[in-house]
């Protein structure tokens, strides 16, 4: 996970949602000293996970900070549709619900990324 914000605030949000265990690593911009849409934070995430950028898929709800930035860094970008933004930008996939991600990964033949 890559999230912009302050460590204490974002950590509390992650814990309140009960999702920490779903991630191998969590990068919070304050700790990383980098902030989306800087492509360096996406490169850092891939490096920490020891995965090549071209083998990474990033899912986010912001057209610039998430989708365009991850694609610019060399990842595939899936847009978690957000009605606040028009869909007039480039993305590699689009989902309304997170359960829609796995079929996209199946189509790309990269479900081995999920454990």
C-alpha positions as a printed NumPy array, in Angstrom:
array([[  0.   ,   0.   ,   0.   ],
       [  1.13 ,   3.521,  -0.742],
       [ -0.73 ,   6.311,   0.984],
       [ -0.178,  10.032,   1.269],
       [ -0.452,  11.527,   4.704],
       [  0.956,  11.587,   8.187],
       [  2.177,   8.359,   9.773],
       [  0.056,   8.389,  12.932],
       [ -3.132,   9.437,  11.153],
       [ -2.804,   6.959,   8.287],
       [ -1.724,   4.109,  10.589],
       [ -4.81 ,   4.701,  12.728],
       [ -7.016,   4.646,   9.615],
       [ -5.44 ,   1.41 ,   8.368],
       [ -5.914,  -0.227,  11.763],
       [ -9.49 ,   1.053,  12.109],
       [-10.32 ,  -0.496,   8.727],
       [ -8.675,  -3.762,   9.804],
       [ -6.699,  -4.067,   6.568],
       [ -3.058,  -3.989,   7.719],
       [ -2.707,  -7.772,   7.416],
       [ -3.62 ,  -7.652,   3.709],
       [ -0.372,  -5.859,   2.82 ],
       [  3.225,  -7.044,   2.825],
       [  4.411,  -3.478,   3.149],
       [  2.799,  -0.097,   3.705],
       [  4.453,   3.121,   2.58 ],
       [  3.148,   6.281,   4.197],
       [  4.393,   9.431,   2.493],
       [  5.555,  11.142,   5.693],
       [  7.777,   8.161,   6.585],
       [  8.998,   7.604,   3.039],
       [  9.872,  11.261,   2.492],
       [  8.083,  10.947,  -0.854],
       [  4.537,  11.668,  -1.882],
       [  2.282,  10.471,  -4.691],
       [  2.328,  11.359,  -7.562],
       [  6.157,  11.28 ,  -7.354],
       [  7.136,   8.138,  -9.307],
       [  9.94 ,   7.535,  -6.804],
       [  7.456,   6.337,  -4.174],
       [  6.182,   3.675,  -6.595],
       [  9.746,   2.629,  -7.383],
       [ 10.466,   2.413,  -3.653],
       [  7.443,   0.162,  -3.13 ],
       [  8.577,  -2.186,  -5.896],
       [ 12.106,  -2.213,  -4.508],
       [ 10.879,  -3.054,  -0.99 ],
       [  8.819,  -5.917,  -2.401],
       [ 11.699,  -7.   ,  -4.667],
       [  9.429,  -6.891,  -7.716],
       [ 10.159,  -5.368, -11.112],
       [  8.044,  -2.303, -11.868],
       [  6.641,  -3.891, -15.016],
       [  5.309,  -6.748, -12.836],
       [  3.446,  -4.382, -10.501],
       [ -0.194,  -3.38 , -10.599],
       [ -1.349,  -0.368,  -8.609],
       [ -5.005,   0.201,  -7.776],
       [ -6.165,   3.65 ,  -6.759],
       [ -9.075,   6.056,  -6.895],
       [ -7.256,   9.22 ,  -7.973],
       [ -6.596,   9.689, -11.709],
       [ -3.327,  11.617, -11.258],
       [ -1.873,  10.59 ,  -7.897],
       [ -2.643,   6.895,  -8.323],
       [ -3.303,   5.825, -11.886],
       [ -1.218,   8.208, -14.015],
       [  1.634,   8.272, -11.491],
       [  1.894,   4.496, -11.184],
       [  1.765,   4.115, -14.972],
       [  4.438,   6.802, -15.381],
       [  6.631,   4.881, -12.918],
       [  6.308,   1.733, -15.059],
       [  3.463,  -0.15 , -13.36 ],
       [  0.021,  -0.989, -14.637],
       [ -2.641,   1.284, -13.196],
       [ -6.145,   0.174, -12.328],
       [ -8.631,   2.894, -11.544],
       [-11.009,   2.223,  -8.645],
       [-13.788,   4.267, -10.173],
       [-14.572,   7.406,  -8.236],
       [-17.549,   9.51 ,  -9.302],
       [-15.671,  12.666,  -8.297],
       [-13.533,  12.375, -11.444],
       [-14.417,  11.914, -15.104],
       [-12.903,   8.857, -16.778],
       [-11.202,  10.831, -19.547],
       [ -7.683,   9.645, -18.71 ],
       [ -5.672,   6.539, -19.522],
       [ -5.764,   3.489, -17.299],
       [ -5.003,  -0.185, -17.776],
       [ -8.14 ,  -1.397, -16.046],
       [-11.157,  -0.066, -14.214],
       [-13.128,  -1.499, -11.303],
       [-16.111,  -0.355,  -9.315],
       [-15.635,  -2.963,  -6.589],
       [-12.372,  -4.449,  -5.354],
       [-13.7  ,  -7.954,  -6.091],
       [-13.395,  -7.045,  -9.791],
       [ -9.596,  -6.928,  -9.586],
       [ -8.906, -10.658,  -9.717],
       [-10.603, -11.187, -13.128],
       [ -8.44 ,  -8.394, -14.558],
       [ -5.312, -10.029, -13.169],
       [ -6.495, -13.372, -14.576],
       [ -6.882, -11.744, -17.988],
       [ -3.356, -10.344, -17.724],
       [ -2.164, -13.761, -16.56 ],
       [ -0.698, -12.407, -13.347],
       [ -2.773, -13.948, -10.568],
       [  0.442, -15.452,  -9.203],
       [  0.983, -11.983,  -7.719],
       [ -1.753, -12.706,  -5.186],
       [ -0.955, -14.87 ,  -2.2  ]])
